[in-house]
Amino acid sequence: MSKLKSHFVFSRNKRNGIFLLLALIIIFQCLYHFVDFSSEDIQINQKQLDVFQQEVDSLKLVEIEKNKPKIYPFNPNYITDYKGYTLGMTNEEIDRLLNFRKQDKWINSSQQFQEVTKVSDSLLNAISPYFKFPDWVNNPKPKPDWNDYSKSNGPKTYSSKTYDQKIDLNKATADQLQKVNGIGVALADRIIKYRGKFVGGFISDIQLQDIYGLSPEVIERVKNDFTVKTPRQIQKVNLNTATKDQLVTIQYIDYEIAHYIIEQRTLRDGFKSLDELTKVKGFPLNKFEIIKLYLTLD
């Protein structure tokens, strides 16, 4: 009993502490039950809130516009699969364009682009302002009047020249080039600048296809008066033994195309002819003749 009694015997300080604790409990209980702690209703200024929301929405739209892919002027004849996808064209529309170009045909207007690809009016209206056609399409020179006889020379005609009569394309001057019908100052300057990109100039006449703005008809006229007589010397790459790093040194072949070339070479146990490159995924068919200049199977 004495042990049990000892649990209920408190010193004076303990009793004071117990009384203080009880007093605090009673006070807090009273405060909880009788004091209203709820906050007053917050007044919202709806007009200011609407203005703030409009500013936020405007900033969002600006950010969205900044993140949209930019479209720069381009020639629709050279739309690739990726370019067509970013413009919003379907696979079928892109394939129609590529098949049209494989026939060595050219699109020369927005209307013709729609006729070939079958794109919708809305898509055409969105992308056609960015179409950039060569000068000879937008500002064609008048065709020569074959009935216009010169008093001294008779009718204007074009005669085919022999190899010896032609001027070396790697030595031709701008003035000489401008004598060709369809070649103005700008195109003559573009031909010479392209030639100057390479030490030694052109390898072959086929490289004229690389010069922007030269139509097939004008190229034929140039080739009637000019040809490459002193071709640039190059070290050709063996297609069946070349590494990826060697292949990417060739104009128009990047690492992705080089990867697919090596993949096809492995599957075929080596290429039997350069023409088999046309079966390689992503191969730039419109540049095939130029790429062939740098390759050999020996």
Buried (B, 14 or more C-beta within 10 A) or exposed (E): EEEEEEEEEEEEEEEEEEEEEEEEEEEEEEEEEEEEEEEEEEEEEEEEEEEEEEEEEEEEEEEEEEEEEEEEEBBBBEBEEEBBEEBEBBEEBBBBBBEBBEEEEBBBBBEBBBEBBEBBEEBBEBBBEEBEBBBBBEEEEEEEEEEEEEEEEEEEEEEEBEEEEBBBBBEBEEEBBBEBBBBBEEBBEBBBEBBEEBEEBBBBBBBBEBBEBBBEEBBEBBBBBBBBBEBBEEEBBEBBEBEEEBBBEBEBBEEEBBBBBBEBBEEEEEBEEBEBBEEBEBBBBBBBEBBBBBBEBE
